[in-house]
Amino acid sequence: DAEAHGNKKISAHISLLEENELLPDRGSVMLRNVACTLDDAPFVLNRVLYRDMKGISFTVVDEGKPIHVPQVQHHGNVFFWKHSRRKNNRNGSFLALPLQDAYMRIFGVIAVDTLRDPQEINIFLPHEIRFYQGVANVFSTAYHYVHSREHILHVIITGIGWLCGITPSINTITTYFVELSPQQDSDYVLRNMMVTGYLGLTEIHTNPPTIFRKKCIFRDFLFKCTDSSEVVLASACGETHIVIPLRERTGEALGVIDFNIGRSRMLLYREYKDLQKMMKVVQAACYEILGEFSGEIKKKYVLAIENVGEVQRAGIIFFRIMLQELQESIRLLNSIDFVSLLIYDHKLLTEQKSFQGSSGQPQDAEANTNLVRDILMGVILFFHPELEFSSDFEDWDKCKLYVNRYLVENICTFDPTSSNVQVNLQLIDGYIRDHSRIEVWNFGNIVIEYLYHWAHICSALIELNKKLNSTIKPPLPSKTDSYVYAKMPGETLLGK
């Protein structure tokens, strides 16, 4: 394209901004060369430009405007990556253009020069500069398109990890993304991005296998789901598949998730409701990510951990949306719902005296009483960790006095990733994780249901916040891997 638009032999490289963690005294950020023309690779690729070095790239970053140096040999502030280049061999023109996202924030620089061009006059002309500006804009769009898909995969893995912990009937979960077909006789293909097996271990492919409509007649249900952007229930090779679309903001399918439940005809009602909940949260996260990348919606930072970085934010956005929905649901409960839990043991005692002949009731009553007390106690300890060292700790009649409107207000505004949160997570988990998801479902109380999930989400976010740099990394394979396995943090809630 450069030869066609200007008849010049060019060298080019793309550098992206990174946080400078190793040498912060040389600037808080640095520019790393991540791509370049082939001839320049030995002395350009992966090299780093710091703020205290010569060069105009950081001026482009700071001002957000292209800079054209017609004759680099007379400029004096152009950095030459090839140090062996002689001064009398530095004739050429240099152009640096900013790479911007939808919010006009600079995330890198694309640089083009004509130092290799043999012509004596090789200055970039106005129409050539406009062409390279167009290249920079298209690259920015493509770069953020890829990043949005990476973030969506991160969200899906987090959601699958949560679902696998509470839904044992799902055999495998396969995630497909829609891509344009390389063949002219087909409108699109599906790429098998990752497969999740039992207990949530996910295999992510470096080169995702391509699924063609005409060649995979036994998986036609995947394309039916994509075409209609609606849920499809299908049977293939004796196994039942629930295929759910992942939608763009326009409503079109950007991918599909295939839940294989094996020989079962359908999931249990409880499991299907949890599957619906997981997909609802994943879809909400997708809408938010896609809207932010396109600039349609403004980014919102709800939890403290979201301010750390984009990667960390993508890793917890599933939990954040679920936490927000739980807080809103708890806010809508009335005081009678909580009072009924506080008097639950007294109510059971009265009922037992009336139905002493019922078989098995004392054991069920005791289990339900322990469930109510443990869930409420676990929630109380999030806001009153000092209670652990109090004489009231073993007295439930005194502990339940902490269940009041102030506790509900705290639950609805709680940020588990805030720096001032200091809780004994091991003690809290001892109360919450002794009870399975099935036990909570069978109990059938909406307050306990909400508080149980709220406590688990808060616990997961606190754990993630403790291991910020090691646990919230993009679960994507490198170029040297054919695949990589990933499993998001969290313990099974199926019971013991």
Secondary structure, DSSP 8 states (H G I E B T S, - for coil): -HHHHH----EEEEEEEEE--S-GGG-SEEEEEEEE-GGGHHHHTT-EE-TTSS-SHHHHHHH-S-EEES-GGGTS----S-TTS-GGG----EEEEEEE-TT--EEEEEEEE-TT--SS-----HHHHHHHHHHHHHHHHHHHHHHHHHHHHHHHHHHHHHHHTT-TT--EEEEEEEEE-SSTT-SEEEEEEEEE-GGG-EEEESS--EE-TTT-GGGHHHHHHHHHTS-EEEEETTEEEEEEEEE-TTS-EEEEEEEE-TT-SS--HHHHHHHHHHHHHHHHHHHHHHHHHHTSS-----SGGGGS-HHHHHHHHHHHHHHHHHHHHHHT--HHHHHHHHTHHHHHHHHHHH-TT-TTHHHHHHHHHHHHHHHHHHHHHHH-GGGGGSTTTT-HHHHGGG-SHHHHHHHHH--TTSTT----HHHHHHHHTTS-HHHHHHHT-HHHHHHHHHHHHHHHHHHHHHTHHHHSS-----TT-SEEEE--S----S--
